[in-house]
Amino acid sequence: MNTTTTKNVCGDKWYLNLDKPEEALKFLGFIAIFVIRTLLHHLMKPLGQPYLTTDFAIGLILGNLPKFREAFSGPYSVTLNNIIEFGMICHMFVMGLEMNPSVLLRPPTKDAFIAYTSMITTFVLAFVTTPFLHYTKTGPYVFSLALSLMASSTGSPILTRVIANLKIRKSDLGKLASAAGVHTDMISTLFYCFGFIFFPTDKPLARPLQRFFRALLMFCLFLAQVTFTSIVSPIFLNWVNNENPEGKPLKGSHLVMSLAFVVLICSFPLWPAESVYNPILSAFTAGLFLPNQGRMSKWIINKINYLLSTVFYPIFFFWVGFIIHMRNFDIGDKMAWAKFFSLLGTVIIGKVTGTVLCGLLLGYHVPETASLGLLLTAKGHFHVYLAALAIRTNRVKNTTGAMIIFVIVLTVIYSPFVVMDIIKRARKRVPVHIMALQWLDPTTELRILIGLHGPHNIGSTLNLMEICHGGREPGSIFYATDMVELTDEIAATLKKGGGGGQSNDSVTVTDRSVAEMRESITAAVNGYGELRNGQGVTVRRMLALSTFMTMAQDVCGLADELMVSIIILPFHKRLNPDGTLDSGNAGFRHVNRKILKNAPCSVGILVDRSFGQTEEAWRPGASMAIAIIFIGGRDDREALAFAAQVARHPVVKLKVIRFLEDKSSQNAQKRSSILNRASVVEQEEEMKLDDECFAEFYERYIAGGGRVSYMEKHLTNSSETFTALKSLDGEYGLVIVGRGGGRASSGLTTGLNDWQQCPELGPIGDVLSGSDFSHNTSMLIIQQQRTRGQLDGLHDDFNIL
C-alpha cells in the first residue's frame, strides 16, 4: 500500500498532507461525521435520544467502512489512540469537577441510600454470574470485578442530560434520579481508581514484594494528590477568583497559571518511573477534589464540555467503531449472545431490585422506583471506553467486547422511553381542567370545598363563605365537607343508605359523637344558607369518611367530581384557650400534605386563631381587616385572585402589601451573578407574569379609589422580611399569603426555610403561624393548581413519588 503521509526530516513526525487523496478522505470523513451527526440527532429528537446514541450509530458505520479503516491504519491508529486518551482525560477531569465529594462525609440521604442499595444488589448479582460465562481467559476474577463494577455504575452525565432534555429535572423523581446517578458514578469511579492501584493492567511484575511496593507507591501518590488538591487548590483558585471578579475579562496570566496548576495536579502521580497510575483516573481524582465553585472552575467546565460535545465525542465513537471490527464479529456465536442477555438482565434486575427494595423502605410507589432503577442502569462514555479498551488490549474477544458495548448503548437508548413513561403516569395524576381562581371565568359559579374537622371550625367556615361570596354574580356554591376519620369503632356503626337531603352520604353514621357533630355543623351551615337564600349562595353538605391514609384521595376525588376551584382545609393544629396552637393531629397533617400534592385544583390551608371567633361578617356594622402579602410566583398570584374575590364584600377592608427586593443591594447583585442562564430566563418569565397579574389587579381594585389600599416595602434580605412580617403583628384579622411555589429566586425568603416547622405552609405562612406572632391574626395559605401544561415547560416541578 502506498504511504499516505510525509515524514518530517527534522523530527520524523507524521503530519497531514491534503494534496494526497487519502489525506483528503480523512479530512472529509471527519466533516461527514459532524454533519451527519447533527442531521441524525434532529431526526431522533422526538424519541428523546441523546447524542451518544447517534454518535455510536455513525461511528459504528463509518469506523467499519473499508476506505476509512485503510486510511486510519498504521501510524494513524497510534495518533487516534493518543487523541482518544487525551479526550478521556478531559472528560474524566470535568466529570470529577462537577461532583461534590463532601456528600460522602455527610449522613446518607435518600438518594445515597438508593445509590448504595442498587449498586450492591447489581454488583453481587453480576459477580456471581459473570465468572461462569467466561468473558475473558486472562485474570478472570479481576475482570469479573471490573465488569461487575461497571454493571453497578451509572453514567451520570448521560442520565442528567436525558432528564434535562425531557424536562423532568425539577420533578421529585428527576431530582432523585440525578442525585443518585451522580452518587453512583462517583463511588464506582473511585473504586476503579483503587482497582487500578492494586490491580494494574500494565507492566506485570512476577515478585509479590515488587507488586506490593508498587501498589504502595501508587497509593501514596493517590493520597498525596488528594491532600495537595484539597488543601492548596481552594487557596489558589480563591485568589484567582478574587483577582477576576464577575463582569470583567479574565486576565491572561491568571488563566495560564490556572491551566498550568490543573495540569500539575493531574500529572504528578505519573512522574515516578515505577508508577503505572492511570492518567485518566488521575484526572478524575484531581477534578473531584478541586473546588467546583467560582468563576475559574465554571469557566473550565464550560469550555471543556463544549469541546468534548462538539469535537471529541464524534471522534471518540468513530474510534469505538474502528475498534469493533464488524468483519470479525461472529453473529452466530451463541455464547456471545448468552453473555449479552446475561449482562443486560443482570444490570436491569440488579438495579430495579435494589431501588424497589430501598423505595419500599422509604415509602415510594413500586412503579416509580422500578422506573428509577431502569434510569440508573444508563451508562456513559467512560464505560464504552473501558469495553473498547478491553478489545484493543485483547483481554476479551472482539465479539464479546462488542456485545458489552451494545449492552451499554442499549441502556442509554431505552432511558428516554422510561422518562416518557414517567411523564405519562404523572400526567394522569395532574388535572385535565384548569380549576384555579386566577383563570376562573367571571360568568361561571364560584365553587369552593371547605373542610371541617368538627364544630370548632363552624365560625371560620361561615365567615369564609360570606367574604368569598361578596354578592358575586352569577353566584357561589359552597360544599361544607366533614372530614371524619374512619376507625374500627365508627366502622361498626355504619349503615347502608344515604343521609338524605343535600348530603352525598352513601352510608349513615350512627355513632353518637359523629352524629351529634354532624348535626351541629349542618344546623349552622343550613342556617347561613337560609339567610342568604335568593342571594346567589348555595350550601351543600358533604362527608369524607375515610382512614387518614385514603382521606386525601377521597377529598381530591370529591373536588374533581364537583369541579371546585379551591379546597380550603383547616390547619391540623387547634386553638387553645390561651390563644396558642396545640401540637396538632398528625393524621390530618398527613391528609393536608397529600391533598397539596395531588389536588385537582387550588388548595388553601386556614390557620384559625381568631377568624372563627370574630363577629360574623354578615351582621350589620361588621368590619373585617384583611391583608394579602404579595412577593411573586404562581401561588402568590393565586392568593391575589382569592383576595380579588374577598375585596367585593362591603365589610372587608383589604390591604395589599407588596414586598419588593432592592436590586441595588449587594446581596441581590451577588445572587444574580451566580445564576446560570436558564435560571435567569426562568426568573425573568416569573417576574413578567407577576407584574402583569399585579398590574391588572391594581388597575381594577386600587387605582379606582375603592376600599382596597396598597403599600410597598423594599427589602434586601430574609431578615428584613421577618422584621416586616413582625410589624404586621395584630393589625389584621386575616392575612392571605401564597405557599411560595414558582416564586422567582429571591433573597427575601432565602434562609426562612431553615426555620420551618410546617413546610406545607411555605416560608411566609410558617413564620406567621409561629408562636412569636399575634394570637389574634389568622392566616390563609394558598397553593395554585398544578396543571399539565407545567410538565412541558420550565416549571416541571411535579411530584410522582
NORCORCOR-V212728 format. One record per helix or strand of 2 or more residues. SS is the DSSP state (2 for helix, 1 for strand). FROM is the first residue (numbers start at 1). LEN is the number of residues. Records with the same first field share a line. If there is no record, write none. Layout:
BEGIN
SS: FROM-LEN ; FROM-LEN
END
This chain:
BEGIN
1: 6-2 ; 14-2 ; 446-7 ; 476-10 ; 494-3 ; 507-3 ; 537-10 ; 566-5 ; 602-6 ; 624-7 ; 652-10 ; 709-7 ; 734-5 ; 778-6
2: 21-27 ; 51-12 ; 66-6 ; 75-23 ; 101-5 ; 110-24 ; 140-13 ; 156-10 ; 172-27 ; 208-36 ; 252-19 ; 279-10 ; 295-29 ; 326-3 ; 334-29 ; 366-10 ; 381-12 ; 398-32 ; 437-3 ; 455-15 ; 488-4 ; 512-20 ; 551-12 ; 586-13 ; 634-13 ; 666-9 ; 677-26 ; 718-10 ; 752-4 ; 759-10 ; 788-4
END
